[in-house]
Amino acid sequence: MADKLPETIDAFHRGAFYIVQPKGRGHRSGMDAMLLAALVADDRNIRVADLGAGAGAAGMAVASRLERAEVVLFERSPEMAAFARKSLALPENVRFAGRVAVVEADVSLTGNARNGAGLIDDSFHHVIMNPPFNDASDRLTPDALKAQAHAMTDGLFESWVRTAGAIMIPGGQLSLIARPQSIDEIIAACGRRFGGIEITPIHPRESENAVRILVTAIKGSRARLALRAPLIMHGEGTHKFSDFVDDLNNGRAAYSRK
């Protein structure tokens, strides 16, 4: 169980909230989760689903930044879901803990099984996801908890995006972060479910290739795909974040659709 694993309590958004995470095994959240959370730019009363939430960093970042957002963290691993519940119990997170729920569910379920697991049709304004991004043969690890979080299975984007389309209201927004190599799979998975796809490549520096992509899409839209200007993380010869990236990472800004 999660309470038997070594753990750390880590600050995000410059101490605006804290996450309990496994130490020495499992997936640990960082910049990817904060950039994903920044894609939700909506000041309305909204419901947000975080699919494959892990310890809940991205979903809690949304709840911390947006005072009118209710968030459901969907996570298959009982161990990682337990870490998310520990995070919500921290006194530092009391400000939003009542607006965040944790549900243990496999987001690849379909039909009645999906609804029975709590992934209810037409019930969310936003769905965010940071799916596993390594091929199953990449970076083999004896850490089963980490492998589960990082190893991609065949048809993963199709099954996750299918679930996102089912649980989202018409006109709702899908947001995800992935490797650039997954662009074709993501576009194919969106199919006729989502349109108005916007893709932002993330480059460590101007002279370096993209290492991630940010993707947003709208359920039922027929707008064409748009490739946005790249997001540059650091200046040449430095590891310091650009001002805008620092604002995204620390919850002071959102990355709105064009």
C-alpha positions as CSV (number, residue, x, y, z in Angstrom):
1,M,0.0,0.0,0.0
2,A,1.0,3.6,-0.6
3,D,1.5,4.3,3.1
4,K,4.4,1.8,3.2
5,L,6.3,3.5,0.4
6,P,8.9,6.2,0.9
7,E,7.4,9.6,0.0
8,T,8.1,13.3,-0.3
9,I,5.8,16.3,0.1
10,D,6.6,18.7,-2.8
11,A,5.5,22.3,-3.3
12,F,4.0,23.5,-6.6
13,H,3.0,26.9,-7.8
14,R,5.6,28.4,-5.4
15,G,3.9,26.8,-2.4
16,A,0.3,27.4,-3.4
17,F,-0.3,23.7,-3.0
18,Y,1.5,20.5,-2.2
19,I,1.6,17.0,-3.5
20,V,2.6,13.7,-1.7
21,Q,4.6,11.6,-4.1
22,P,6.4,8.3,-4.0
23,K,10.2,8.5,-3.5
24,G,12.4,6.1,-5.4
25,R,9.7,4.5,-7.4
26,G,6.6,5.4,-9.4
27,H,6.0,8.5,-11.5
28,R,6.9,11.9,-10.0
29,S,5.2,14.9,-11.4
30,G,6.9,18.1,-12.5
31,M,6.9,20.6,-15.4
32,D,4.8,18.4,-17.7
33,A,1.9,18.4,-15.2
34,M,2.0,22.1,-14.7
35,L,2.1,22.9,-18.5
36,L,-0.9,20.5,-18.9
37,A,-2.8,22.3,-16.1
38,A,-2.1,25.7,-17.8
39,L,-4.1,24.6,-20.8
40,V,-7.3,25.0,-18.8
41,A,-8.2,28.7,-19.2
42,D,-11.8,29.0,-18.1
43,D,-13.2,31.2,-15.3
44,R,-16.7,29.7,-15.4
45,N,-18.1,27.1,-13.0
46,I,-16.6,24.0,-14.7
47,R,-16.0,20.3,-14.1
48,V,-12.6,19.0,-15.1
49,A,-11.6,15.3,-15.5
50,D,-7.9,14.4,-15.1
51,L,-7.4,11.1,-16.8
52,G,-4.5,8.9,-15.5
53,A,-4.0,11.5,-12.8
54,G,-1.3,9.8,-10.8
55,A,-0.7,11.6,-7.6
56,G,-3.0,14.4,-8.9
57,A,-0.6,17.2,-9.6
58,A,-2.1,18.5,-12.8
59,G,-5.7,18.3,-11.6
60,M,-4.9,20.0,-8.3
61,A,-3.0,22.7,-10.2
62,V,-6.2,23.5,-12.0
63,A,-8.2,23.5,-8.8
64,S,-5.6,25.7,-7.1
65,R,-5.6,28.3,-9.9
66,L,-9.3,28.3,-10.8
67,E,-11.5,28.9,-7.8
68,R,-14.7,27.8,-9.6
69,A,-13.4,24.5,-11.0
70,E,-14.4,21.1,-9.7
71,V,-11.9,18.4,-10.5
72,V,-12.1,14.6,-10.6
73,L,-8.8,12.7,-10.6
74,F,-9.2,9.3,-12.4
75,E,-6.4,6.9,-11.6
76,R,-6.2,3.1,-12.2
77,S,-3.4,2.4,-9.6
78,P,-4.7,2.2,-6.0
79,E,-1.2,3.2,-4.8
80,M,-1.1,6.4,-6.8
81,A,-4.7,7.2,-5.9
82,A,-3.8,6.8,-2.3
83,F,-1.1,9.4,-2.7
84,A,-3.6,11.8,-4.3
85,R,-5.9,11.3,-1.3
86,K,-3.0,12.0,1.1
87,S,-2.3,15.2,-0.8
88,L,-5.9,16.4,-0.5
89,A,-5.7,15.8,3.3
90,L,-2.8,18.1,3.7
91,P,-3.7,21.3,5.6
92,E,-1.9,23.3,2.9
93,N,-4.5,22.1,0.3
94,V,-7.6,22.8,2.4
95,R,-8.4,25.8,0.1
96,F,-9.5,23.6,-2.8
97,A,-9.7,20.0,-1.4
98,G,-13.5,20.1,-1.2
99,R,-13.6,20.7,-4.9
100,V,-11.4,17.7,-5.9
101,A,-12.4,14.0,-5.8
102,V,-10.3,10.9,-6.5
103,V,-11.8,7.9,-8.4
104,E,-10.0,4.7,-9.0
105,A,-10.9,3.7,-12.6
106,D,-9.4,2.4,-15.8
107,V,-9.9,5.2,-18.3
108,S,-9.8,2.7,-21.2
109,L,-13.2,1.2,-20.1
110,T,-16.1,1.4,-22.5
111,G,-19.9,1.7,-22.4
112,N,-21.7,0.7,-19.3
113,A,-18.5,-0.4,-17.5
114,R,-17.0,3.1,-18.1
115,N,-20.1,4.8,-16.7
116,G,-20.3,2.4,-13.8
117,A,-16.7,3.3,-12.9
118,G,-17.6,6.9,-12.5
119,L,-16.6,8.1,-16.0
120,I,-20.1,9.5,-16.7
121,D,-21.1,10.5,-20.2
122,D,-21.5,14.2,-21.0
123,S,-20.5,15.4,-17.6
124,F,-17.2,17.4,-18.0
125,H,-16.3,20.8,-19.6
126,H,-12.6,19.9,-19.7
127,V,-10.7,16.7,-19.9
128,I,-6.9,16.8,-19.4
129,M,-4.4,13.9,-19.8
130,N,-0.7,13.1,-19.7
131,P,-0.8,9.6,-21.1
132,P,2.1,7.1,-20.8
133,F,4.5,8.1,-23.5
134,N,7.3,5.4,-23.7
135,D,7.0,2.4,-26.1
136,A,6.6,-0.7,-24.0
137,S,10.2,-1.7,-24.9
138,D,11.7,1.7,-24.0
139,R,13.6,2.4,-20.8
140,L,12.8,-1.0,-19.2
141,T,12.5,-0.6,-15.4
142,P,12.1,-3.1,-12.6
143,D,9.8,-0.5,-11.0
144,A,6.3,-1.8,-11.9
145,L,4.6,1.4,-10.6
146,K,6.8,3.6,-12.9
147,A,6.4,1.2,-15.8
148,Q,2.6,1.3,-15.5
149,A,2.7,5.1,-15.6
150,H,5.2,5.5,-18.5
151,A,4.7,2.5,-20.8
152,M,2.4,3.1,-23.8
153,T,0.1,0.2,-24.9
154,D,-1.2,-0.3,-28.4
155,G,-4.2,1.9,-29.1
156,L,-3.7,4.0,-26.0
157,F,-4.5,7.4,-27.5
158,E,-7.6,5.9,-29.3
159,S,-9.0,4.5,-26.0
160,W,-8.2,7.5,-23.9
161,V,-9.5,10.1,-26.4
162,R,-12.6,7.9,-26.9
163,T,-13.2,8.2,-23.2
164,A,-12.6,11.9,-23.2
165,G,-15.1,12.3,-26.0
166,A,-17.7,10.3,-24.2
167,I,-17.5,12.0,-20.8
168,M,-17.3,15.6,-22.2
169,I,-20.1,17.9,-23.0
170,P,-20.5,19.1,-26.6
171,G,-18.1,22.0,-27.1
172,G,-15.8,20.8,-24.3
173,Q,-12.1,21.0,-24.5
174,L,-9.6,18.2,-24.5
175,S,-6.0,19.1,-23.4
176,L,-3.0,16.8,-23.4
177,I,0.8,16.8,-23.3
178,A,2.7,14.2,-25.2
179,R,5.9,13.4,-27.2
180,P,6.1,14.9,-30.8
181,Q,6.3,11.3,-32.1
182,S,2.7,10.8,-31.1
183,I,1.2,13.6,-33.3
184,D,-0.2,11.2,-35.9
185,E,-1.8,8.9,-33.3
186,I,-3.4,11.9,-31.5
187,I,-4.9,13.3,-34.7
188,A,-6.2,9.9,-35.7
189,A,-7.7,9.4,-32.3
190,C,-9.5,12.7,-32.4
191,G,-11.0,11.7,-35.7
192,R,-14.5,13.1,-36.0
193,R,-14.9,13.4,-32.2
194,F,-12.8,16.5,-31.9
195,G,-11.8,19.4,-34.2
196,G,-10.1,22.7,-33.9
197,I,-6.9,20.9,-32.9
198,E,-4.1,23.3,-31.8
199,I,-0.6,21.9,-31.4
200,T,2.2,23.8,-29.7
201,P,5.7,22.3,-29.9
202,I,7.8,22.7,-26.8
203,H,11.5,23.2,-27.4
204,P,14.2,23.3,-24.6
205,R,15.9,26.1,-26.6
206,E,15.5,27.7,-30.0
207,S,18.3,25.7,-31.4
208,E,17.0,22.3,-30.1
209,N,14.3,20.0,-31.4
210,A,10.9,19.8,-29.7
211,V,10.7,17.4,-26.8
212,R,6.9,17.7,-26.0
213,I,3.8,19.0,-27.7
214,L,0.8,20.6,-26.1
215,V,-2.5,19.7,-27.8
216,T,-6.0,21.1,-27.4
217,A,-9.1,20.2,-29.3
218,I,-12.9,20.9,-29.1
219,K,-15.6,18.2,-29.0
220,G,-17.7,18.5,-32.1
221,S,-15.7,21.3,-33.8
222,R,-15.1,21.2,-37.5
223,A,-12.4,23.8,-37.4
224,R,-9.1,23.0,-39.1
225,L,-5.9,22.0,-37.3
226,A,-3.5,24.8,-36.3
227,L,0.2,24.6,-35.5
228,R,1.0,27.3,-33.0
229,A,4.3,29.1,-32.5
230,P,6.7,27.0,-30.4
231,L,7.1,27.4,-26.7
232,I,10.7,27.9,-25.8
233,M,11.6,26.8,-22.3
234,H,15.1,28.3,-21.8
235,G,17.4,30.9,-23.4
236,E,20.5,29.8,-25.1
237,G,23.2,28.8,-22.7
238,T,21.0,28.9,-19.6
239,H,18.7,26.6,-17.6
240,K,16.6,29.5,-16.4
241,F,13.0,29.4,-17.6
242,S,11.7,32.1,-19.9
243,D,9.4,34.5,-18.0
244,F,6.2,33.2,-19.7
245,V,7.1,29.5,-19.1
246,D,7.9,30.4,-15.5
247,D,4.5,32.0,-15.2
248,L,2.8,28.9,-16.6
249,N,4.8,26.6,-14.4
250,N,3.9,28.5,-11.3
251,G,0.2,29.1,-12.0
252,R,0.4,32.8,-12.7
253,A,-0.8,32.4,-16.3
254,A,-2.8,30.1,-18.5
255,Y,-2.0,29.0,-22.1
256,S,-5.2,30.0,-23.9
257,R,-6.4,28.8,-27.3
258,K,-6.1,31.2,-30.1
